[in-house]
Amino acid sequence: MKFKYKNYGSGFLRPVIPIEIIYKNLPVPYEVLIDSGADFCIFDGEIGEYLGLEVNKGALLMFGGIQGMSNSKAYMHEVVLDIGGLSYKTMVGFSYDISKDGLGILGQKGFFDIFTVKFDYPSEDVEIKEKKKK
């Protein structure tokens, strides 16, 4: 499946795609940045609350690197992600330390370990293919 890069003013193009985060059959649409430098998927803690999760009761994971932050907290929970009609269970982090105006992040664990991703900046698109199961 292919997605077009999104323009964020002044010619800044980013590989941002729409997904749904699902917990107990409650879907929440969310825009996320595909970030090969991120170790795991991370989303705003308030989305976790909306889904009915007790966010702070998830396994604690410390992280840094987003907008110069360090020693930030994420709480890991199992959810279903739906990307372009393909749904799968995975562990993701919910954090109150990421920007409320920002995007969610799709990272190595929970995304790049599921999909092969091809960035094509000149064509302004990103292609995602499910990896073949071994």
C-alpha positions as CSV (number, residue, x, y, z in Angstrom):
1,M,0.0,0.0,0.0
2,K,1.2,3.5,-0.8
3,F,0.7,6.7,1.1
4,K,1.6,10.2,0.0
5,Y,3.9,12.3,2.1
6,K,2.2,15.2,3.9
7,N,3.2,18.8,3.5
8,Y,3.9,20.6,6.7
9,G,4.4,24.1,5.3
10,S,7.4,25.7,3.8
11,G,8.1,22.6,1.7
12,F,8.6,20.2,4.7
13,L,7.3,16.8,3.5
14,R,7.0,14.0,6.0
15,P,5.9,10.3,5.8
16,V,2.8,10.7,7.9
17,I,0.0,8.2,7.5
18,P,-3.5,7.6,9.0
19,I,-3.9,4.6,11.2
20,E,-6.5,3.3,13.7
21,I,-5.5,2.3,17.3
22,I,-8.1,-0.3,18.5
23,Y,-8.6,-1.5,22.1
24,K,-11.7,-3.6,23.0
25,N,-13.2,-2.9,19.6
26,L,-13.0,0.9,20.1
27,P,-11.1,2.4,17.2
28,V,-9.4,5.8,17.4
29,P,-8.1,7.4,14.1
30,Y,-4.6,8.9,14.5
31,E,-2.0,10.4,12.2
32,V,1.5,9.0,12.8
33,L,5.0,9.6,11.5
34,I,6.9,6.7,10.2
35,D,10.2,7.0,12.1
36,S,13.0,4.6,11.4
37,G,15.0,6.1,14.2
38,A,12.4,5.3,16.9
39,D,12.8,2.1,18.9
40,F,9.1,1.5,19.4
41,C,5.6,2.9,18.6
42,I,4.5,5.7,20.8
43,F,1.3,7.6,21.1
44,D,-0.2,10.3,23.3
45,G,-1.3,9.1,26.7
46,E,-4.7,10.7,26.4
47,I,-5.5,8.5,23.5
48,G,-4.8,5.5,25.7
49,E,-7.2,6.9,28.3
50,Y,-9.9,7.5,25.7
51,L,-9.5,3.8,24.7
52,G,-10.2,2.8,28.3
53,L,-6.6,1.9,29.2
54,E,-5.2,2.6,32.7
55,V,-2.2,4.1,31.0
56,N,0.1,4.3,34.0
57,K,-0.5,0.6,34.9
58,G,1.4,-0.5,31.7
59,A,5.0,-1.6,31.9
60,L,7.2,1.5,32.3
61,L,9.7,2.2,29.5
62,M,12.1,5.2,29.7
63,F,12.9,6.9,26.4
64,G,14.5,10.0,24.9
65,G,15.2,11.7,21.7
66,I,11.9,13.3,20.8
67,Q,12.3,17.0,20.5
68,G,15.4,16.9,22.8
69,M,13.5,15.1,25.6
70,S,15.3,12.7,27.8
71,N,14.1,10.5,30.7
72,S,10.6,10.5,29.3
73,K,8.1,7.8,30.4
74,A,6.0,5.5,28.2
75,Y,3.7,2.8,29.4
76,M,3.4,-0.3,27.3
77,H,0.1,-1.8,26.3
78,E,-1.1,-4.3,23.8
79,V,-3.5,-2.8,21.2
80,V,-4.5,-3.5,17.7
81,L,-3.2,-1.3,14.9
82,D,-5.0,-1.0,11.6
83,I,-2.9,0.3,8.8
84,G,-4.5,0.5,5.4
85,G,-7.0,-2.3,6.3
86,L,-4.4,-4.6,7.8
87,S,-4.9,-5.2,11.5
88,Y,-2.5,-6.7,13.9
89,K,-1.8,-6.9,17.7
90,T,1.3,-5.2,19.0
91,M,2.8,-3.6,22.1
92,V,2.9,0.2,21.9
93,G,3.9,2.9,24.4
94,F,1.5,5.7,25.6
95,S,3.2,8.8,27.0
96,Y,2.1,12.0,28.5
97,D,5.6,13.5,27.7
98,I,5.0,13.8,23.9
99,S,3.5,17.0,22.4
100,K,-0.2,17.2,22.4
101,D,0.0,18.9,19.0
102,G,2.4,16.3,17.6
103,L,2.0,13.0,15.8
104,G,2.2,9.5,17.0
105,I,5.3,7.6,16.0
106,L,5.6,4.2,14.3
107,G,9.0,2.7,15.2
108,Q,11.1,-0.4,15.0
109,K,9.2,-2.7,17.4
110,G,5.6,-2.9,16.4
111,F,5.9,-1.5,12.9
112,F,9.3,-2.0,11.1
113,D,9.4,-5.6,12.4
114,I,6.0,-6.2,10.7
115,F,6.4,-4.3,7.5
116,T,8.9,-3.6,4.8
117,V,9.0,0.2,4.2
118,K,10.2,2.0,1.1
119,F,10.6,5.8,1.4
120,D,10.6,7.6,-2.0
121,Y,11.0,11.2,-1.2
122,P,11.3,12.4,-4.9
123,S,8.0,10.8,-5.6
124,E,6.6,12.0,-2.3
125,D,5.3,8.6,-1.2
126,V,6.0,5.8,1.2
127,E,5.2,2.2,0.4
128,I,4.4,-0.4,3.0
129,K,4.3,-4.1,2.5
130,E,3.6,-6.8,5.1
131,K,6.7,-9.0,5.6
132,K,6.3,-12.6,4.7
133,K,6.0,-14.9,7.8
134,K,8.8,-17.4,8.2
